[in-house]
Amino acid sequence: MKYLLAFILCTLSIFSVCFKPAFADSTEQPAPGEMIRIAILKGYETITVNGKNVSATDEKGRNLQIELPARLRNEYDRVKSDKNAVKTIRLSSPELLQVNGKSYRGVIEISPLNGKLLVVDELPLEDYLVGVINSEISSTWPMEAIKTQAVIARTFAVAKRDERKKSFYHLESTIMDQVYEGSDEEDSRAARGVHETEGYVLSYNGKIIQAFYHANSGGRTESSENVWGKSLPYLKGVECQYSLTSTTSRWELSIPLAKIESALKGFKIYGLNDIKAGQLNNRGRLKTVILVTDRGNISIPATKFRMAIGSTVIKSTNFIVRVEGGMAYFNGSGYGHGVGLCQYGAKQRAIDGFSFDEILSYYYPGTKLSKLSDLK
């Protein structure tokens, strides 16, 4: 009996450790492990910082006296507060820090940049990923879709960190890289998805992959070569009918020709009269767009046309267009560049019972789910 009792107590102990809710206490600080630096604000004239039990140091590690909340500004390439004017202010706390009203974990670093302020959040990689989940998808999605996003966001972040290891920060907090809104976006399901995939990334031939992803493929994903001119064996494009179940798979809009001409001023477009579809690439998306002007026809890459008008306006290069009465009418499918993981496709696959590793292997064929520690 005493051996049975010992076994039960041991089992309960293991259970309590393994299933301790992640981020149950917002002030709990996990072991640092892998770190990442995120530019959370750029080009701001002033910022406001706040928090409890905050320590402040300058670029040389000297302690600073700062009364919080503090309003900081750039003054002669120094970060100026009421009592200090230094090259860099680093703020840390055992609790959360607030920058312009948003909460963040880790160390907040404020520096001058081009006459304004740059704010970088330096924090453990796994903490960062919990904040990414609800910024990129929704934690109400199936858990296997959340875990898929966690692995891809981790892979993307580590690849960017390696690529930019000599830079002042590793990633932007916007769609320029992947969206990160800080700890306000954390919840238990996001934390669970990150925790259950902790340390896992996708690799190909023993190296971390370029883990591009997008919202909706519109029926098939794109080749990396068609978008960026770089062919990668695991980014050739796959069929993705699962994405068509989402309302984001189709879009329509109308834009005045005059507004489009203004947006395309970098291409020296004058007297825009019509827009026509150009060539299609091997994945069925537009390769070029033909602009009919008073000076003749001008062909430009469809990807550049989309970015010039706005990537959230022209949601993909998979569209048809007609011009009537000075207006351009677009009808398209998909949202994003189309390369790699389709987030809404992953969601539907998870609903249909696919596991996160099955979803990943479909969108990135030939890749392997690997522990980051094994790739070093």
VOPA-563169 format. One record per atom (N, C-alpha, C): residue in one letter; x, y, z. Coordinates in steps of 0.2 Angstrom, whole numbers, plus 2048, in hexadecimal, padded with zeros to 3 digits. Layout:
AXYZ
...
END
This chain:
M8047FA800
M800800800
M804806800
K80A806804
K80E80C804
K81180E7FD
Y8138087F9
Y8158097F3
Y81080C7EE
L80A80A7EF
L80480D7EB
L8038147EC
L8048167F3
L80381D7F5
L8088217F2
A80F81F7F2
A8148227F0
A8148247E8
F81181E7E5
F81081F7DE
F80B8247DC
I8058257E0
I8008297DF
I8038317E0
L8068317E5
L8098387E7
L80E83A7E2
C8128367DF
C8178387DA
C81383A7D4
T80E8367D2
T80A8377CC
T80783E7CC
L8048407D2
L8018467D3
L80684C7D3
S80C84B7D5
S8118507D5
S8138517CE
I81484C7CA
I81684D7C3
I8108507BF
F80A84E7C1
F8048517BD
F8048597BF
S80585B7C5
S8058627C7
S80A8667C3
V8108637C2
V8158677BF
V8148677B7
C8128627B4
C8118627AD
C80B8667AB
F8068677AF
F80086A7AD
F7FF8717B1
K8048747B3
K80387A7B7
K80187F7B1
P7FC8837B2
P7FA8887AD
P7FF88D7AB
A80188E7A5
A8058937A3
A80289A7A4
F80789E7A6
F8058A57A7
F7FF8A67AC
A7FE8A17B0
A7F88A27B5
A7F98A87B9
D8008AA7BB
D8018B07BF
D8058B57BA
S8028BB7B8
S8058BF7B4
S80C8C27B6
T80D8C17BC
T8148C47BE
T8198BF7BE
E8178B87BD
E81C8B37BD
E8218B47B7
Q8288B37B8
Q82D8B47B3
Q8308AD7B2
P82F8AA7AC
P8328A47AB
P83A8A57AA
A83D89F7AA
A8448A07A8
A8468A27A1
P84B8A77A1
P84C8AA79A
P84C8A6794
G8518A1794
G85189D78E
G8538A1788
E85089F782
E8518A377C
E84E8AA77D
M8528AF77B
M8508B677B
M84E8B8774
I84A8BD773
I8498C176D
I8488C876E
R8498CC769
R8498D476A
R8448D6765
I83E8D9767
I8398DB763
I8388E3763
A8388E675D
A8378ED75C
A82F8EE75D
I82D8F1763
I8268F2764
I8248F9762
L8288FE762
L826904760
L82C90775C
K82B90B756
K83090E752
K82D915750
G83291A750
G83092074D
G82B924752
Y82B923758
Y82792775C
Y82A92D75F
E827933760
E82A939762
E82A93876A
T82593576D
T825934774
T82292E776
I82392B77C
I82092577E
I81F925785
T81A922788
T81992278F
T81A91B792
V81E91A797
V81F91479A
V81D9147A1
N81B90E7A4
N81890D7AA
N8199067AD
G8199057B3
G8198FE7B6
G81B8FF7BE
K81B8F97C1
K81C8F87C8
K8238F57C9
N8268F77CE
N82D8F47D0
N8328F47CA
V8328FA7C7
V8368FA7C1
V83D8FD7C3
S8428F97BF
S8498FB7C0
S84B8FE7B9
A84F9047B9
A8519077B3
A8589087B3
T85B9077AD
T8629087AC
T86490B7A6
D86A90E7A5
D86C91179F
D87090C79B
E87390E795
E876909790
E87C906794
K87F909799
K88590679C
K8839027A3
G87C9017A4
G87A8FE7AA
G87A9017B0
R87A9087B0
R87A90C7B6
R87290D7B7
N87190D7BE
N86A90E7C0
N8689157BF
L8619167BD
L85E91C7BC
L85891D7C0
Q8579237C2
Q8519257C6
Q84B9277C1
I8469247C0
I8419267BC
I83A9257C0
E83692B7C0
E83092A7C3
E82A9287BE
L8279237C0
L8229207BB
L81B9227BD
P8169237B8
P8179227B1
P81C9287AE
A8209267A9
A82592B7A7
A82392C79F
R82493279D
R823934796
R82B935793
L82D93178F
L83393278C
L833934785
R839938783
R83993B77C
R84093B77A
N84193C773
N84893C771
N84A944771
E850945774
E85294C774
E85A94B773
Y85C94E76D
Y86394E76B
Y86694776B
D862942768
D86493B768
D86693876F
R86293A774
R86293877B
R85A93677C
V859931781
V853930783
V852934789
K84D939789
K84C93E78E
K84693C792
S84793C799
S84293C79E
S8429427A2
D83E9427A7
D83F9487AC
D8459497AF
K8499437B0
K84F9447B4
K8559417B0
N85493F7AB
N85A93C7A7
N85A93D7A0
A86093D79D
A86093D795
A866939794
V865933791
V86A92D790
V86992A789
K86E926787
K86D923780
K86891E780
T86791A786
T863915786
T86091478D
I85991378D
I856911794
I85490A793
R856906798
R8538FF799
R84F8FE79F
L8498FC79E
L8448FB7A4
L8438F47A5
S8438F17AB
S8418EB7AD
S83D8EA7B3
S8398E57B4
S8358E47B9
S8338DD7BA
P8328DB7C0
P82F8D47C1
P8288D37BF
E8258D97BE
E81E8D97BB
E81E8DB7B4
L8188DD7B2
L8188E07AB
L8198E77AA
L81C8E97A4
L81D8F07A3
L8188F279E
Q8168F979E
Q8128FC79A
Q815901795
V81490078F
V81790578A
V811908786
N80F90E786
N80A911783
N80390D784
G80390B78B
G7FC90778D
G7FC90078B
K8018FD788
K8018F6787
K8068F378B
S8058ED78D
S8098E9792
S80E8E478F
Y8148E4791
Y8198E078F
Y81D8DC794
R81F8D6792
R8248D3797
R82B8D4795
G8308D2799
G8378D3797
G83A8DA799
V83F8DC795
V8428E2796
V8408E7790
I83E8ED792
I83D8F278D
I8438F778C
E8458F8786
E84B8FC785
E849901780
I84A908782
I84890D77E
I84F91177C
S84F912775
S855915772
S85391B76D
P85791F76C
P856924766
P85792175F
L85392375B
L854920754
L85192574F
N85692874B
N85492D746
N850933748
G85293574E
G84E93B751
G848939755
K846933755
K840931759
K84292B75E
L83D927760
L83F922765
L83D91B762
L842916764
L84190F762
L84090C769
V83B907769
V83A90376F
V83A8FC76E
V83F8F8771
V8408F1770
V83E8ED776
D83A8E8775
D8388E377B
D83D8DD77A
E8418DC77F
E8458D677F
E8438D1784
L8418CC782
L83D8C7787
L83F8C0784
P83D8BB789
P83E8B4787
P8398B2781
L83C8AE77C
L8398AC776
L8328AA777
E8318A577C
E82B8A277D
E8268A6780
D8288AB784
D8238B1786
D8208B5780
Y8258B677C
Y8238BA776
Y81E8B7772
L81F8B0771
L81A8AC76D
L8138AC76F
V8128AC776
V80C8AC779
V8088B3777
G80C8B8776
G8098BF774
G8088BF76D
V80B8BB769
V80A8BB762
V8048B7760
I8028B2763
I7FC8AD761
I7F68B1760
N7F38B5765
N7ED8B9764
N7EE8BF75F
S7F48C175E
S7F68C7759
S7F58C4752
E7F78BE751
E7F78BB74A
E7F18B7749
I7EE8B374D
I7E88AF74C
I7E38B0752
S7E08AB754
S7DC8AC75A
S7DC8A675E
S7DD8A7765
S7DE8A1769
S7D789D76A
T7D289F767
T7CB89C767
T7CC896761
W7D189675D
W7D1891758
W7D388B75B
P7D2885757
P7D487F75A
P7DC87E75D
M7DD87B762
M7E387B765
M7E9878760
E7E787475B
E7EC872757
E7EE877752
A7EA87C750
A7EB88274C
A7EF887750
I7EE887757
I7F288C75B
I7F988975B
K7FA88375C
K80188075D
K804880756
T801880751
T80488174A
T80788874A
Q80388D74C
Q80589474B
Q80B895750
A80B892756
A81089275B
A817890758
V81788A754
V81D888751
V81F88C74C
I81B88E748
I81D893742
I81F899744
A81C89C749
A81E8A374C
A8258A274F
R82689D752
R82D89B756
R83289B750
T83089774B
T835895746
T83789C742
F8328A0741
F8328A673D
F8378AB741
A8358AB748
A8398B074C
A8408AE74D
V8428A874E
V8498A574E
V84D8A6748
A8498A5742
A84D8A673C
A84E8AE73B
K84A8B273D
K84B8B973C
K8518BB741
R8518B8747
R8568BA74C
R85D8B874A
D85D8B2747
D8638B0744
D8668B573E
E8618B773A
E8628BB734
E8648C2737
R8618C573C
R8638CB73E
R8678CC745
K86B8C7746
K86E8C674D
K8738CC74E
K8758D0749
K8798D674A
K8758DC74A
S86E8DC749
S86A8E2749
S8688E3751
F8658E9751
F8638EC758
F85D8E875B
Y8598E5756
Y8538E1758
Y8528DC753
H84F8D7754
H84E8D1750
H8488D174C
L8428D474F
L83C8D474B
L8388DA74C
E8348DC747
E82F8E1748
E8298DE74B
S8258E274E
S81F8E0752
S8188E074D
T81A8E2747
T8148E3742
T8148DD73D
I8108DE738
I80F8DA732
I8168DA72E
M81A8DE72F
M8218DE72C
M8248D872E
D8238D5734
D8268CE736
D8208CA738
Q81E8CA73F
Q8188C7741
Q8168CC747
V80F8CC747
V80C8D174C
V80D8CE753
Y80E8D3757
Y80F8D275E
Y80D8D8762
E8078D7766
E8048DC76A
E8068DC771
G80B8D8773
G80C8D877A
G8088D377F
S8098D4785
S8068CF78A
S7FE8D078B
D7FC8D5788
D7F58D6789
D7F18D1784
E7F48CE780
E7F18C977B
E7F28C277E
E7F58C1783
E7F68BA786
E7F08B7789
D7EF8B1788
D7EA8AD78C
D7EC8A678D
S7E88A2791
S7EA89B792
S7EB89778C
R7E7898787
R7E7893782
R7ED89577D
A7EE89B77D
A7F489D779
A7FB89B77C
A7FB89B783
A800899787
A801891786
R7FB88E786
R7FC886786
R7FE88477F
G7FC888779
G7FF886773
G806887772
V80988C775
V81088D775
V81488877A
H811887780
H814883784
H81487B782
E80F87977E
E80F87277C
E813871776
T816877773
T81B87676D
T82187976F
E82387A775
E82887E777
E82F87C774
G833880771
G83987F76E
G83987C767
Y83387A765
Y83387775E
Y83287C758
V83687A753
V83687E74D
V83687A747
L83587C741
L83687873B
L83D879738
S83F873736
S846874733
S84687072C
Y84B871728
Y84C86E722
Y85386D721
N855866720
N85C865720
N860867725
G85D86772B
G861869731
G861870733
K85E87472F
K85E87C730
K85787E731
I856884735
I84F887736
I84D88A72F
I84788872D
I84488B727
I842892727
Q840895721
Q83D89B721
Q83689A721
A83389B727
A82C899729
A82789F727
F8268A0721
F8218A571F
F81A8A2720
Y8168A7721
Y80F8A5722
Y80A8AB720
H8048AA71F
H7FF8AF71D
H7F88AD720
A7F38B171F
A7ED8B0721
A7E98AB71D
N7E88AC717
N7E48A8713
N7E68A770C
S7E78A170A
S7EA8A0703
S7E58A16FD
G7DF8A06FF
G7DA8A16F9
G7D989B6F5
G7DC8956F8
G7DB88F6F4
G7E288B6F3
R7E788F6F2
R7EE88C6F1
R7F38906F4
T7F888E6F7
T7FE8926F9
T8038946F3
E8068996F4
E80B89B6EF
E8128996F0
S8168996EB
S81D8976EB
S82189D6ED
S82689C6F1
S82A8A26F3
S82E8A56EE
E82F8A16E8
E8338A46E3
E82F8A96DF
N8288A86DF
N8248AD6DB
N8238B36DF
V8248B36E6
V8238B96EA
V82A8BD6EB
W82F8B96ED
W8368BC6EE
W83B8BA6EA
G83A8B66E5
G83F8B46E0
G8448AF6E3
K8428AC6E9
K8478A76EC
K8438A06EC
S84589B6E9
S8428956E9
S8448916EF
L84088E6F3
L84188A6F9
L83D8846F8
P84087E6F9
P83D8786F8
P8378766FC
Y836879702
Y830878706
Y82B87E705
L82C882700
L8288886FF
L8268886F8
K8248836F5
K8228826EE
K81B8846ED
G8178836F2
G8108846F2
G80C87E6F2
V80687E6F5
V8028786F6
V7FB87A6F5
E7F68756F3
E7EF8766F3
E7EC8776FA
C7E887C6FA
C7E587E701
C7DE87F701
Q7DA87A6FF
Q7D287B6FF
Q7CF87D706
Y7D387B70B
Y7D187C712
Y7D0883713
S7D3888710
S7D388F711
S7CC89270E
L7C988E70A
L7C3891706
L7BD89170B
T7BE88D711
T7B888D715
T7B7894719
S7BD898719
S7BD89E71D
S7BA8A4719
T7B78A971C
T7B48AF719
T7BA8B3716
T7C08B2718
T7C58B6716
T7C88B470F
S7C58AE70D
S7C88AC706
S7C68B0700
R7C18B4701
R7BF8B86FB
R7BE8C06FD
W7C08C46F9
W7BF8CB6FA
W7BE8CF6F4
E7BB8D56F5
E7B98DA6F0
E7BA8E16F2
L7BC8E56EE
L7BC8EC6EF
L7BD8F06E9
S7BB8F76EA
S7BC8FB6E4
S7C09016E7
I7C49046E2
I7C99096E3
I7C990E6DD
P7C89156DF
P7C99196D9
P7D09196D5
L7D09196CF
L7D69196CB
L7DB91E6CD
A7D89246CF
A7DC92A6D1
A7E09286D7
K7DD9246DC
K7E09226E2
K7E691D6E1
I7E49196DC
I7E99146DA
I7EF9176D7
E7EE91C6D2
E7F391F6CF
E7F89236D4
S7F59266D9
S7F89296DE
S7FD9256E2
A7FA91F6E4
A7FE91A6E7
A8049176E3
L8039176DD
L8089146D8
L80D91A6D6
K80E91F6D9
K8129256D7
K8199236D6
G81B91E6DA
G82291C6DA
G8249186D3
F81E9166CF
F81F9136C9
F81E9186C3
K81D91E6C5
K81D9246C0
K8179226BB
I8119216BE
I80B9206BB
I8079266BA
Y8069286B4
Y80292E6B2
Y7FC92D6AE
G7F692F6AF
G7F092E6AB
G7EE9276AB
L7ED9246B1
L7EB91D6B1
L7E491C6AF
N7E39186AA
N7DC9176A7
N7D99106A8
D7DD90B6A9
D7DB9056A9
D7E09006AD
I7DD8FB6B0
I7E28F66B3
I7E08EF6B0
K7E58EB6AE
K7E38E46AB
K7E88DF6AF
A7E58D96AF
A7E98D46B2
A7EE8D26AD
G7F48D16AF
G7FA8CE6AB
G7FB8C76AB
Q8018C56AB
Q8028BE6AB
Q8018BA6B2
L7FF8B46B2
L7FE8B06B8
L8048AC6B9
N8068AB6C0
N80C8A76C1
N80A89F6C1
N80E89B6C3
N80D8946C3
N8088926C9
R8068966CD
R8028956D3
R7FB8986D2
G7FA89B6CC
G7F489E6CA
G7F38A56CD
R7F88A86D0
R7F78AF6D2
R7FA8B46CC
L7F88BA6CD
L7FA8BF6C8
L8028C06C9
K8058C06C3
K80D8C16C3
K80E8C96C2
T80A8CB6BD
T80A8D36BC
T8038D66BB
V8038DC6BC
V7FD8E06BB
V7FF8E56B5
I7FA8E66B0
I7FB8EB6AB
I7F78F16AC
L7FB8F76AC
L7F88FD6AE
L7F89016A7
V7F29036A5
V7F090669F
V7F090E6A0
T7F591269D
T7F691969F
T7F691D699
D7F6924699
D7F6928694
D7FD927690
R802925693
R808924690
R80A91D68E
G80491968E
G80591268C
G80490D692
N805906690
N804901695
N80B900699
I80A8FF69F
I80F8FE6A4
I80E8F76A8
S8138F36A8
S8128EC6AB
S8168ED6B2
I8138EB6B7
I8178EB6BE
I8158E46C1
P81A8E26C5
P8198DC6C9
P8128DD6CE
A80E8D76CE
A8088D86D2
A80A8D86D9
T80F8D56DB
T8118D66E3
T8128DD6E4
K8168E16E0
K8178E86E1
K8118EC6E0
F80D8EB6DC
F8068EE6DB
F8028EE6E2
R8028E76E5
R7FE8E66EB
R8018EA6F1
M8088EA6F1
M80B8EE6F7
M80A8F56F6
A80A8F86F0
A80A8FF6EF
A8039026F1
I7FE8FE6EF
I7F79006F1
I7F68FE6F8
G7F98F96FB
G7F88F7702
G7F68F0702
S7FA8EC706
S7F98E5707
S7F38E370B
T7F08E870E
T7EA8E6712
T7E48E970D
V7E58EC708
V7E08EE703
V7DF8E96FE
I7E58E86FA
I7E58E36F5
I7E88DD6F9
K7E38D96FB
K7E58D4700
K7E98CE6FD
S7EA8CD6F7
S7EE8C86F4
S7EF8CA6EC
T7F38C66E9
T7F48C76E2
T7F08C26DE
N7EB8BF6E1
N7E68BB6DE
N7E08BE6DD
F7E08C26D7
F7DA8C76D6
F7D88C86CF
I7D28CA6CD
I7D08CC6C7
I7CE8D46C8
V7CF8D86C3
V7CD8DF6C3
V7CA8E16BD
R7C58E66BE
R7C28E96B8
R7C18F16BA
V7C28F56B5
V7C18FC6B6
V7BB8FF6B3
E7B79036B6
E7B19066B3
E7B090C6B7
G7AF9126B3
G7AD9186B6
G7B291B6BA
G7B891A6B9
G7BE91D6BD
G7BF9196C4
M7BC9136C4
M7BD90F6CA
M7BF9086C8
A7C49056CC
A7C78FE6CB
A7C38FA6D0
Y7C08F46CE
Y7BD8F06D2
Y7C18E96D2
F7C28E76D8
F7C78E16D9
F7C28DC6DC
N7C48D66DA
N7C18D06DD
N7C68CA6DE
G7C88C96E4
G7CD8C46E5
G7CC8BF6EA
S7D18BB6EB
S7D18B56F0
S7D78B56F4
G7D78B36FA
G7DD8B36FE
G7DF8B9702
Y7E38B9707
Y7E58BE70B
Y7ED8BD70D
G7F18C170A
G7F88C170B
G7FC8BE705
H8038BE706
H8078BC701
H8068B46FE
G8038B0703
G8018AA701
G8078A4702
V80D8A6704
V8128A2705
V81289E70C
G81389770C
G814894712
G80D892715
L80D89271C
L80689071F
L80189571E
C7FB89271C
C7F589671C
C7F1895723
Q7F089B726
Q7EE89B72D
Q7E789872D
Y7E289B729
Y7DB898729
Y7DB891726
G7DF88F722
G7E0888720
G7E2884725
A7E7886729
A7E988272F
A7E3881734
K7DF887735
K7D988773A
K7D5881737
Q7D3881731
Q7CE87C72F
Q7D187572F
R7D787472E
R7DA86E72E
R7DA86B736
A7DB87073A
A7DB86E741
A7D486C743
I7CF870741
I7C886E742
I7C686773F
D7C986573A
D7C885F737
D7CC85973A
G7D085B73F
G7D3855743
G7DB854741
F7DE85973D
F7E585873C
F7E985B742
S7EE858744
S7F385A749
S7F7860746
F7FA86374B
F7FE869749
F804867745
D807861746
D80D85F742
D80B85C73B
E80585A73B
E802858734
E80185E730
I7FE863733
I7FD86A730
I80386D72D
L80886D731
L80F870730
L81286C72A
S81286572A
S815861725
S81286271E
Y80B86471E
Y808865718
Y80A86B715
Y80A871719
Y80B877716
Y813878715
Y817875718
Y81E875717
Y82186E716
P82086B710
P82286470E
P82986470F
G82B85E712
G83285C712
G83685F718
T83286371C
T835866722
T834861728
K83886272D
K83885E733
K83786273A
L83386073E
L831863744
L837861749
S83B86674B
S84186574F
S84186A755
K84586775A
K84686C760
K84C87175E
L84B877760
L84F87C75E
L85687B761
S856878767
S85D87676A
S861871766
D85D86D762
D86186875E
D86486A758
L862871756
L864873750
L86A878751
K86D878757
K87287D758
K879879758
END
